[in-house]
């Protein structure tokens, strides 16, 4: 049966390309626009077929599309419905997962009584109630956009829960993210060393509002092939933490040749992190490593790694480097009182407090966006938590914080429930990355951006699923 399915899958792919390639070749001579349209159609049909027949591959394809689609947008020179494209791939992948009930472990998950899942359900109900928020003045476009993104995130969370059946699946998940983040870091280094590509410069010139934070006093903030420097810095910090945690593993778990590759990846990601100019991300790395040190203090490799990191940090902070813009930017992240932009954020937060106290359900989703027509129109929250309390009120903030608390509780419980080194290191990696992302939400909207949300909700799904996978049933 499995052999027949594999043959059908291969036949579908081959037939699609055999039929479409001559059509594309013929129309290529007619009009360039038709050629691009047909190439997109061919690729789209192939992706759809793969996602339906193999939802695991569909998930990773979705992540690749979400992380790289901005390059196509910049190359085309015009805005693209990126969110709609990603939603389409997500829905097709969901369909594939429903048509292939091969994961028996998903039946162990108590979808009706699991505390974390219940908080997601309650929050979904709160989103539905927000539709009737009287603060909406003109339309409810913000509500529909936020609700669509939330549904997408929940689907991705479910897909990850269904994908992760054992430690081998988790290893593939982590390996994928390390590889894709390393590629992003490598491209960022090329941008820094050789300058932005011509099509990227042209796109910035055409849509300066999309890149208003790219040009700063210390130079250009690098964004690689993702949407903007802020989210790029956040995912680079997550990648650095992943690499560092795995480097502290024993040689039995991670052989020396793999550690060399991880070290190369770490160096590239650290450089890219610096080039991004994202101060929040600079803080994320030590936050994640502090948790690693506390949880894994008995590990000799962890202590050695912590000492090396502290030494490197002191060199960056107090070394004789006074003209390098990247190092200057890093230093300002840890001397906030001396930085004007950080002081402005504090002033804005104090100024908006009366509004927070008088609006228990907030001003409505995306009411802080320019052009919303609300009282918050154009207000810069510069924080995921502040945006939440402004747009959803302190009721919404309480729901979000309680959900985060339960998820973090799951990650810690999973670690102490682990028996083997493989389980402990992977669950430790999840703890460190999740904690760093939770901290980053204070100064950045980490969980709301497409690229970082994929990782954040993916780790949420893994934390929930690992609770139901007892150690004897986990393949190491």
N, C-alpha and C positions, 0 to 999 in steps of 0.2 A: 504493500500500500504506500509506504513511504517512498519507495523507488518510483512508483507511478506518479506521485505528486511532484517529485523532483524533475521527472521528465517533462511533465506538463509545464512546470515553471520555466525550464530551459526553452521549451518549444515556444512559449508565449513571448519570451524576450527576443528570440531569434526571428520569429515571424514579424514582430513589431518593427524591428530594424530593417529587415529585408523589404518590407512593404513601404516603409517611410523614406528610406535613403534615396531611392530613385526619384520619388516625388520631390524631395528636397532638392536634389540635384537639378531637376528640370526647372523648378520655380526659382532657383538661385539666379538663373539667367534673366528672369523677368523683373524682379524687384527685391531689393535688399530687405525691405520690411517684411515681405512674405517669407523670406528665408529665415529671418530671426524668429518669426511667429511659429513657423513649422518646426524649427529646431527646439523651441520651447515646448511645443506640443508633443514632440517625440520624447523629449526628456521627461516631461510631465506624465505621459502615459506609462513610460517605463518605471518611474518612481511609484506611480499608483499601483501598477501590477506587483512590484516588489513588496510594497507596503501591505497589500492585501494578502499575498501569499506568505509573507514572513514579517510579522509585525515587529519583531525584534530589530530586524534590519531597517524597518520603517521608522522606528524610534530614532535610531542613530542618523538616518537620512534626514529626519526632521531637525535634529540638532545641527547637523552640518548646514542645512539650508538656512536655518535661523541665524547661524553665526557668520555665514558668508554671503547671504543674499544682498547685503549692502554694497558689495563690490560690483555686482551686476547693475545695481541702481546707479552707482557713480559712473560706471562705464557707459551706461545708456544716456547719461546726462539729464535725466528727468526723474521725478518722483515716481515710485512704484507702490502699489497696494501690498506692502510687505506683510502686514498683519493678516490680510485675507489669504495670501499665498500660504503662510504658515498654518493658518487655521484649516485650510483645505487638506494639507498633508497630514495634520494631526487627526482630522476626522477619518480620513482614509485608513490611517494606521489603527485607529480605534476599531473601525469596521473589521480590519484584518484580525485583530486580537479577539473580537467577539465570534468570528467565524472559525477560530482555531482554539478550542478549549483544551489545550494540551497541558496547562499548568494546574495540577491538582493542589499545589500548595496554596493557591489563592483562596481555596475553599476554607482554609484554616482561619483566614482573617474574619473577625467578627465585625462585619460592616455596620451592624445595627447598634452595637454596644461598645465599640472601641472608643475610649475617651478622646483621642486626637481626632478621629473621624467625626465624632459628634460635634466637636468645636468647628470643624469645617462645615458641617451641615447647618449649625446655628448661624454661622457667619453668612452662609448662602441665604438663609432666611432674612437676615438683616439687610443683605443687598436687595432682596425683593421689596422689603419695606421702604428702603431708601427711594424707590420709585415715586413714592408719595410725599417725599420731603418737600415741604412748602417753600424751601429756599430756592428751588429751581425756578428761575425767572422766565427764560425764553423757551428752551427745549430741554430734552433729557438725553442729548447726545452723549454727555459725559457718563450718564448711567449705563446706557447701552454699550458703550466702549468698555467700561470697567467690568460689566457683567460678562461680556464676551471674553475678555482676557482671563477672568477668574475661571470660567468654564474650561478654557484652554489649559490653564495650569492644573486644574483638577483632573483633566483627562491625562495629562502627562504624568501626574502623580500616580494615577491608576495603572498606566502602562508600565511604569517602573516597578510598581508593586507586583504586577503579573510577570514581568521579565525576570526578576531576581528570585531564583528558586534555590540557590546555594551559593557558596563562596566562589565558585568558578564564574558564575554569572556576575557577581559583584566585582570580581577581578577584571572581567571584560569591560564593565562599566567604568571603573577607575582608569583602566588603560586607555580607553577611548578618550576620556576627558584630558588625560595627560598628553596624549598625542595631538589632539586638536588645539590645545592651549600652547603646546610647544610650537606648532606651525604658526599660530597667531603671533607668538613672541618672535619667531624668526622673521616673519614679514614686518613686524614693527621695527626690528633692528635695521632691516633694509631701508625702511622709511626714514629712520633717524640718520643713518650713515650716508645715504645717497639722495635723500630728499623725497618728497611726495611724488607720486606718479602724475603725469600731466593731466589725466582724466580726473584725478582726485583734486588737484588744484582748480581745475575748471568747475568742478561740482561745488567746491567751497565758495568760489567766486559767484556762482549762480544762486546758491542757497546759503547765504551767510548766516541766516537765523538758525540753521541746523548745527552750525559749528561756531557759535558765538564764544565758546570757551576754549577753542583750539589755540587761538593766538593770545598769549599772555606775555607779561613783561619779561619773563625768563626764557621765552622762545616759543616753539610750537609743541603742543601736546600731541603725542602720537596716539592713533586710534586703531591701527592695524586694519583688519578687514571687518571689524564690528561697527556698531552704530556711532559711538562717540568715545572720547577718552575716559570718561568717568566709569562707564561699564567695563571698558577694557582693563582699566586698572584694578577693578574689583575682581574680575575673573583671573587676572594674572596673580593677584595675591592668593586666591584660592589654589591656583596651580602650584605656587611656591610652597604653600603649606603641605599639599599632597606629596610633593617630592621630598620635602624634609622629613616628614613622618616615615615614608617608605625607606629613606636612607638610613634611618635609625634601626631598621629591621636587621635580623641576623643574616649572615651569608647563606644560611640554609633556606630561608624564606625568599630572599632576594639575592641571587648570585652576584658576584663581583662585577661581571660584565654588564649586568643590568643596572647596577649601581652607578657605573660609569655613564651609562646613557641617562640615568636620572640626574646625575650631577650636571651633565651638559644641558639637559632640559632646565634645571634649576638656574643655571647661570644665564641662559637666554631669557628666562622669565623674570629674573631679578632685574636684568638690564631693561627689558620691556616695561616692567613695573615702574622703574625710575623714569623712563621716557614718557610714560603716560601722564605724569604730572598730577596724579590723583592722590591727594594727601590722605584721604580716608583709607585708601588701599595701603599706604605706607604704615598706617597704624594697625591694619588688619593682621599683618604677618606676625608682629610680636604678640598680639592678643592670642592668635592661634597657637603660637609656640609656648606661651605661658601655660595654657591649658595642657599641652602635651607634657610639659615639664612636671606639672603638679600630678597628673595622672600616672605618668610613667617614670617617676623619679628614680626608681630602682634599676632602670636600664642604663648601663654604662654608656652605650652609644648615644642615648638621649642627653645625658649630662655633657658629654664631649661636644655634641652638636650645639647645645645651649651655650657653652663657653665660646665656641667659635663664632656663633651669631652675635653674642654680646660684644666680643672683641671687634667684629666687623662694624657693629652699630656705633661703638665708641669712635672708631676711626672716621666713619662718615660724619658723625656729629661734631667732633672736635679736631679732626685732622686739618692740615694746612691746605684746604681746598676752598678758596674764596671766590673763584671766578666761574666754576662749573655750575650752569643753571639748574641741572638736574639735582645736584647735591644741595643747592640752596633751597630748592622746592621741598626736598625731603626734610631739611632742617626746620622749615616753617611749620611742618605738620606736628612737630613736637615742641614748638614754642609759639603756641596759638595766640597768646596775649600780645605778641609782637607783630602779628600779621593783621593788616587792616581789614582784609576781606572776611576773616573769621570774626573780628569784632563787629562788623556790620551784621553778620548773621545773628549774633547774640542780641543786638539792638532790635532787630526785626522780631525775634522770638518774644522779647519782653513787650514789645508794642502790640502784638496780636493777642496777648493773653485775655483781655476783656472779652474779645469775640469768642474765645474758646469756652469761657465760663458761661456765656449766655446762649450757647448753641449745643445742647447735649447730643444732637445727632448730626451736627456739622452743617456745612453749606452745600453738600451734595458732591458726588464724584466729579473729579476734574474741575472743580469750581475755582481752583487756584490757577488754572491755565489762562493765558492771555486770550481775551475775547469771549470769556464765559458769560460775561454780563452780570456776574454776582458781586457781592461785597468783597470777595477775595480775588477778584479779577486781577491777574498779573502778580499776585503776592508770591515771592520766592521762598518756598518752605525750606529748601536745602536740607531736608531730612525726611526720611520715610515715616518716622513716628510723628513728626510735626504735621506732615501732609495728612496723615491718617486722622489726627485729632481735629484738624481744621475741616476736612471734607466729610468725616464720618462722626465727629464728635467724640467726647470721652467714652461714650458707650462702645463705639467702634474700636477705639484704642484699647479698651479693656479686653474685648474679645480677641483682638490680634495678639496682645501680650500674653493672655492666658493660653492661647494656642502655641505660641513660641515656648512658653514655660513647659508645657506638656511634651512637646517635641524634644526639647533638650533633656527632659527627664528620661524619655525613651532612649536617647542616644547613650546616656550615662548607664542606664540599666542594661542596655545591650552589651556594653563594654564589660561590666562586672559579671555578666552572665556567660561571657565567652570562655572557652576552655583552651583552645589552641592558640599559638602565636599568630597564625594567619587571621583568625577571627578577631583577636585583640588589636592587631595593627590596623586592620580595615575599619573596625568600629572606632578606634582612636582617631583615625583620619577623618571620619565623619564628624566626630565630636569637635575636633579642632576647626574644621572648615565651617561647620554650622555656627559655632560660637563666634568666629570671626565675622561671618556674614550678619549675624544678629547684632553685633557691635557696630558694624558698618551702617546699618539702617539708621543709626542715630544721626549720621552726617550725610547719608546718601540713600537714594531710593533703590537699594540693591535688589530687593525681592520683587520689585515692580517692573524692571527692565527685562526685555525678552531674553537676552543672552544669559544674564545671571539668574533669572527666574527658572530657566531650564535646569540649572544645576541645583538651585535652592529647593525647588519642589521635588526634584529627583531624589535628593538626599532625604527629604521628608518621607517620600514613599519607601525608601530603603529602611529608614528607621522604624517605620510602622511594620513592614514585612518581617524584619529580623526578629521582632518581638514574638512572632508566631513560628519561627523556624528554630526548633530546639537543636541544641548542639549535636546530638547523635545523628540527626537527619541532614546535617550540613556537610557537603563534600568539600574537603580541604585539599 
